[in-house]
Amino acid sequence: MDSRSPHAASTDDLPQLLKPASDGGILPHRGSVEVVSSLECDGRPVFRDLRWGVYAVFEAPTDYVRDCFAQYGLKTDSSGRYAAMYKPYHLIGLELGVSIASIAVRGEATGATTGFHGDVAATAKRDLRPGEKLDGEGGHTVYGKLMPAADSLVQGALPIGLAHNMVLQRPVAAGQPVRWSDVAFDAGKEAVRVRREMEDLFRAEMKLEVQKLAS
């Protein structure tokens, strides 16, 4: 993933922008996860933005597949080798139930990751003070920031999905990740316990340690 701020991109820009830098795009390598902004740097809305959706950019492995991109009307980059497909809406919470039911009833996973590569950390929207309560996704205190999983594990970052109703114990500056050590949390809560166990497992596997903050 690209660690810089999200790049503004319309649905038409996806295949031209989100390809490896070696082929004229912005990604450091193939197989990246990236987010795009629906706002230009000056605050103007992006034309044909993907504010609510999800996308995938992929490369044609052969000339035949490249020709198919054109024949089927896919939006491609200037070379015709990279194409993008997208869904304008992504019903995250509603789709989750189907995934859980598929696993429980049919023993069928809807996806299988090869490792823990990316994480979405709760990040302060403004300067936050001790005693404030986090209000999670879509709230006024934090937003989710995509970062390499190794960075998240070293920083002890709080995942955005758990950043609800936790009370801050330390101040957090705007733009900085909120850490587990910054909040009061119930270690016995199942979601928290499972997440913390997962972090410990991957931290050991990657030979990482949580960064200690200066007192």
WOFENJO-V528094 format. One record per residue. PSI is psi in whole degrees, -180 to 180 (999 if undefined). Layout:
PSI
PSI
This chain:
153
125
-5
175
154
140
139
132
136
173
-30
-24
-19
-53
-26
-37
-45
65
167
145
-31
-19
15
5
-157
-8
140
-23
170
164
30
158
131
150
154
152
147
6
140
167
-30
7
-8
143
142
134
133
52
171
43
-41
1
-172
160
168
136
134
157
140
125
-19
166
-34
-46
-39
-44
-36
-37
-48
-42
-32
1
20
146
126
171
-178
-25
-17
-2
-24
131
160
143
147
158
127
-20
143
103
71
-60
-38
-35
-25
-40
-37
-41
-45
-44
-38
-40
-47
-41
-42
-5
33
117
142
-3
152
106
154
-5
179
98
-35
152
156
106
141
127
136
128
-26
177
124
143
154
141
-18
148
129
142
15
-161
135
2
-164
-6
-38
159
166
131
123
132
158
139
-37
-40
-42
-42
-40
-40
-13
40
143
125
143
-32
-18
6
49
130
22
137
132
139
-18
155
147
124
152
135
-5
148
145
132
160
-38
-10
-13
158
130
159
104
-17
-10
133
-46
-40
-45
-46
-42
-45
-38
-43
-44
-44
-41
-48
-33
-41
-42
-38
-1
53
159
150
133
129
135
148
138
999
